[in-house]
Amino acid sequence: MKLIAEFSVRGIPITEGSKKAILPKDARAKILRGEHVHPFVVNDNPKKLEEWRADVKHAAAAVFKDQPIAGRPIACLLKFYFERPPSHTKVMREMPFHMIAPDTEKLFRACNDAVQAVIWSNDAQVALIAAMKTYAFGTHYPGVEAICWELEAVDAARFGAGEAMLSLFSP
């Protein structure tokens, strides 16, 4: 693996969100007449998502000055940090992992889309993903830490066996 970028972004991580298709009021009549209907696509949280993506894109561009990598597999590790709610019980305070919403996969998608055309040219190039949610503590603040590598053929055997995946999370 060849390290290609390492960056962090402070702030509350925002998910990609869900998109909803809303049909116009006259859609039923148009469909019955055989006409094509264009639905409106609405995102759950467009303003916050747009700001988060811009922050992630800016942080990635600050450390990766080359042309986006094309046609090569990428590995990406993301560590998302959240504030611990004051209402956590003693038992909950001992648990380092953030186990409530938002979904880890949707957090990853937002970051993946943000760095497309900055670090890699197509988000389908991301062949290996490792992501975790935890609470901010010590020197960590709410936000995300990202590490990206370019994968090589020799990495396939290491990751296929699984031993290298856990090493990504070691300090």
VMD Tcl script that draws the C-alpha trace (Angstrom):
set ca {
  {0.00 0.00 0.00}
  {1.16 3.47 -0.79}
  {-0.08 6.26 1.47}
  {-1.66 8.97 -0.68}
  {-3.50 11.23 1.77}
  {-4.10 11.75 5.46}
  {-6.34 14.55 6.69}
  {-8.87 15.48 9.36}
  {-11.92 17.70 9.50}
  {-13.43 19.19 12.65}
  {-17.17 19.46 12.95}
  {-20.19 17.26 13.38}
  {-20.06 14.54 10.69}
  {-23.04 14.66 8.35}
  {-24.49 11.68 6.48}
  {-25.13 11.46 2.78}
  {-28.78 11.26 3.68}
  {-31.61 9.72 1.79}
  {-32.98 11.05 -1.43}
  {-36.69 11.05 -2.02}
  {-38.48 11.30 -5.34}
  {-41.57 13.49 -5.22}
  {-43.98 13.40 -8.11}
  {-45.67 16.59 -9.31}
  {-49.39 17.05 -8.58}
  {-50.45 16.19 -12.14}
  {-48.28 13.06 -12.36}
  {-51.16 10.57 -12.22}
  {-52.96 12.21 -15.15}
  {-49.76 12.38 -17.21}
  {-48.96 8.72 -16.55}
  {-52.49 7.70 -17.60}
  {-52.02 9.68 -20.83}
  {-48.70 7.89 -21.41}
  {-46.61 11.01 -20.86}
  {-43.24 10.97 -19.16}
  {-43.18 12.35 -15.62}
  {-40.08 13.99 -14.13}
  {-39.97 13.54 -10.35}
  {-38.32 16.08 -8.09}
  {-35.42 14.59 -6.14}
  {-35.08 15.99 -2.62}
  {-32.21 15.35 -0.19}
  {-32.92 15.09 3.55}
  {-30.31 17.61 4.68}
  {-28.94 19.55 1.70}
  {-27.52 22.62 3.49}
  {-25.57 20.83 6.23}
  {-24.45 18.11 3.81}
  {-23.19 20.68 1.31}
  {-21.16 22.46 4.03}
  {-19.73 19.17 5.36}
  {-18.74 18.00 1.87}
  {-17.04 21.35 1.20}
  {-15.05 21.06 4.44}
  {-13.97 17.49 3.62}
  {-13.10 18.41 0.04}
  {-11.05 21.41 1.19}
  {-9.11 19.32 3.74}
  {-8.39 16.62 1.15}
  {-7.28 19.17 -1.46}
  {-4.95 20.81 1.09}
  {-2.92 17.59 1.44}
  {-3.31 16.01 -2.01}
  {-1.89 18.31 -4.67}
  {-1.61 15.80 -7.57}
  {-4.14 14.98 -10.25}
  {-6.89 12.61 -9.06}
  {-5.79 8.98 -9.27}
  {-7.52 7.16 -12.12}
  {-7.86 3.45 -12.77}
  {-6.17 2.29 -9.56}
  {-7.80 0.68 -6.49}
  {-8.00 2.76 -3.32}
  {-8.24 1.80 0.36}
  {-9.79 4.27 2.77}
  {-9.95 4.37 6.57}
  {-12.32 6.83 8.21}
  {-12.63 7.42 11.95}
  {-15.69 9.48 12.87}
  {-15.74 11.23 16.26}
  {-18.87 12.44 18.06}
  {-19.58 14.32 21.30}
  {-20.62 12.03 24.12}
  {-24.11 12.93 25.37}
  {-24.15 14.11 29.01}
  {-27.05 11.73 29.64}
  {-24.84 8.64 29.23}
  {-24.87 6.33 32.23}
  {-21.63 5.14 33.82}
  {-21.78 1.90 31.82}
  {-22.37 3.82 28.58}
  {-19.47 6.17 29.37}
  {-17.11 3.21 29.43}
  {-18.12 2.17 25.90}
  {-15.89 3.90 23.34}
  {-18.04 3.12 20.31}
  {-20.83 5.37 19.02}
  {-23.70 2.94 18.44}
  {-26.59 5.25 17.59}
  {-27.52 7.19 14.46}
  {-26.12 8.30 12.09}
  {-25.26 5.19 10.07}
  {-21.56 4.55 9.49}
  {-22.16 3.69 5.85}
  {-23.98 6.97 5.15}
  {-21.19 8.92 6.87}
  {-18.65 7.19 4.64}
  {-20.69 7.92 1.49}
  {-20.73 11.65 2.23}
  {-16.93 11.74 2.60}
  {-16.38 9.46 -0.40}
  {-18.47 11.73 -2.62}
  {-16.70 14.82 -1.28}
  {-13.20 13.68 -2.24}
  {-14.13 12.29 -5.64}
  {-12.27 14.32 -8.28}
  {-9.81 15.45 -5.58}
  {-8.00 12.24 -4.58}
  {-9.57 9.70 -6.94}
  {-11.41 10.22 -10.19}
  {-14.27 7.78 -9.61}
  {-15.70 6.68 -6.25}
  {-16.03 3.13 -7.62}
  {-12.22 2.89 -7.29}
  {-12.58 2.57 -3.50}
  {-12.05 -1.18 -3.19}
  {-11.42 -1.38 0.55}
  {-13.31 0.50 3.24}
  {-12.72 0.61 6.98}
  {-14.83 3.00 9.03}
  {-15.64 3.42 12.69}
  {-17.68 5.71 14.93}
  {-16.41 6.60 18.37}
  {-16.70 9.36 20.94}
  {-14.32 12.31 20.97}
  {-11.90 12.12 23.88}
  {-8.44 13.41 24.81}
  {-6.95 15.25 21.84}
  {-9.77 14.26 19.50}
  {-12.59 16.60 18.53}
  {-15.87 15.82 16.78}
  {-15.18 15.28 13.10}
  {-13.40 12.76 10.90}
  {-9.87 11.50 10.40}
  {-9.20 10.00 6.97}
  {-6.31 7.95 5.65}
  {-6.22 6.84 2.02}
  {-3.87 4.43 0.28}
  {-3.36 3.26 -3.27}
  {-3.61 -0.54 -3.31}
  {-1.21 -2.80 -5.16}
  {-1.62 -6.39 -6.32}
  {0.39 -7.73 -3.37}
  {-2.11 -6.18 -0.95}
  {-4.91 -8.47 -2.15}
  {-3.56 -11.53 -0.31}
  {-2.99 -9.59 2.93}
  {-6.47 -8.10 3.02}
  {-8.09 -11.26 1.73}
  {-6.77 -13.08 4.80}
  {-8.12 -10.30 7.03}
  {-5.07 -9.72 9.22}
  {-4.22 -6.39 7.65}
  {-7.71 -4.94 8.16}
  {-7.40 -4.79 11.94}
  {-3.96 -3.19 11.68}
  {-5.56 -0.16 10.03}
  {-7.12 0.84 13.35}
  {-3.96 0.54 15.41}
  {-2.42 3.86 16.54}
}
mol new
graphics top color blue
foreach p $ca { graphics top sphere $p radius 0.5 }
foreach p [lrange $ca 0 end-1] q [lrange $ca 1 end] { graphics top cylinder $p $q radius 0.2 }
display resetview
